[in-house]
Amino acid sequence: MSALRFHSTRRNSEPVGLVEAIADGLAPDGGLYVPESFPTLGPADLKNCQTMPDVGVRLLHPFFEGGELEGALRSICEHAFGFHIPLAPTADPQVRILELFHGPTAAFKDVGARFLAGCLEYSKKPDDAPLTVLVATSGDTGAAVAGAFEHYPSTNVAILYPAGMISARQQHQLCCWPEHIRSFKVAGTFDDCQRIVKQTFVDEQTTSKLRLTSANSISIARLLPQMVYYAASSLEYWRETGRDAHFIIPAGNLGNSLACIWARHIGLPIGHVALATNANPVLSRYFDAGVWEPGETIPTLASAMDVGNPSNVERLFDLFPAAHEPESRLSARAVSDEQIRDSIVDAWRRLRIAICPHTATAWQLRRWMEDEQPGRDWIVVATAHPAKFERIVEPLVEQSIEVPPALAELLERPVEWQEIAPTLADFRTALLGRGTRKNR
Ligand SMILES: *Cc1c(COP(=O)(O)O)cnc(C)c1O
């Protein structure tokens, strides 16, 4: 059995195996890696899978089969899915919440980051030079990646985050790690951070000195495991009701929602996938008017979704190439900051559930659907714990929100970071030299 390969969305570079696709991050032609083919797996194929790691091994095996990491797949899954991901009922029988925030940094990105860290660790060769993981973050990615690599000191991590666009607790979580994990506060936007990362990968002055890899949501090793919680929760719903599960997913760079669309493509019992965005209009405009017009990033209350040019869209267009027609079981709508606030209050009043501002975009869509498609059940995807955004959520629900223990431990650590201008040159100097570190 020859192993499944991954090709670039731009088709201008050679297809590669999984380990190489993970190590590259971005394909050499600047495109994103996608599987050359998808397996077909439905409920019958997964009928003996009861736990999340079981579903993970069964679902991801076709992508690992015949490759270097095949033997490590079970261990990687057991580690990545080592925390609870419940499909929680609510006071409304038509709504369940997929709680993706019980990991170490209290956001869904913990799953992909831990899976990626496991893949990199198991694909190491004894005489490999140390690896440096580059990650641009608009909030939660950096923390999740740092947390995933905390106990792998032979791998260095460099995190770039936009100054002033993330919450104080988010910043704390980006900057509270051991020496091998460094944080760079960029005087710019998330798109600047992403651009610098992309430029660094093709910057010879850097690549001649460091062995680099990516940990952004463009990494195939983050996307693949995200399919697993959609598979497991849709199966759970299907076993109970005999129906397809419809999901509402907060979307920014489109990594989390693309995984759901891939899971459906493979054959899992998933119906409609509704993307909830914040005021950044690129996706909703595309679904309304069919025009793809990436723009400047608009800062919003749901800051981890502040993306003006979602890179994973290349993978979406790759899956649905017909003149980039949005397909009928997919939709997107934008939610304003005012509607986010209003939805946080509404979820608290109706369900007694405190939700984070990102999850609130999804809750707003569900409120619209309630009028437009009465009778349909929805799974609302909760992407972060509300305690990460307490300054927004607490005044609205008029309650203090208990911080989960793992997060509380991080918030007690000291922090440090380096400030840089939004340029490749500044980042390169800081990354290659030790630079000055700022303490607080
Ligand atoms: C990253 C993030 C999102 C957006 O996910 P994408 O994969 O970028 O679409 C939504 N909510 C939270 C809390 C996040 O951290």
The ligand as an SDF file (V2000), in Angstrom:
LIG
                    3D

 15 15  0  0  0  0  0  0  0  0999 V2000
   -8.7970   30.6340   16.1970 C   0  0  0  0  0  0  0  0  0  0  0  0
  -10.1070   30.8520   16.8060 C   0  0  0  0  0  0  0  0  0  0  0  0
  -11.2670   30.9290   16.0310 C   0  0  0  0  0  0  0  0  0  0  0  0
  -11.2300   30.8810   14.5240 C   0  0  0  0  0  0  0  0  0  0  0  0
  -10.8270   29.6250   14.0530 O   0  0  0  0  0  0  0  0  0  0  0  0
  -10.2760   29.4760   12.5510 P   0  0  0  0  0  0  0  0  0  0  0  0
   -9.8070   28.0910   12.4570 O   0  0  0  0  0  0  0  0  0  0  0  0
   -9.1810   30.4810   12.4080 O   0  0  0  0  0  0  0  0  0  0  0  0
  -11.4220   29.7780   11.6650 O   0  0  0  0  0  0  0  0  0  0  0  0
  -12.4760   31.0510   16.6760 C   0  0  0  0  0  0  0  0  0  0  0  0
  -12.5540   31.1160   18.0120 N   0  0  0  0  0  0  0  0  0  0  0  0
  -11.4680   31.0650   18.7940 C   0  0  0  0  0  0  0  0  0  0  0  0
  -11.6270   31.1630   20.2630 C   0  0  0  0  0  0  0  0  0  0  0  0
  -10.2090   30.9060   18.2230 C   0  0  0  0  0  0  0  0  0  0  0  0
   -9.1410   30.8520   19.0000 O   0  0  0  0  0  0  0  0  0  0  0  0
  1  2  1  0
  2  3  1  0
  2 14  2  0
  3  4  1  0
  3 10  2  0
  4  5  1  0
  5  6  1  0
  6  7  2  0
  6  8  1  0
  6  9  1  0
 10 11  1  0
 11 12  2  0
 12 13  1  0
 12 14  1  0
 14 15  1  0
M  END
$$$$
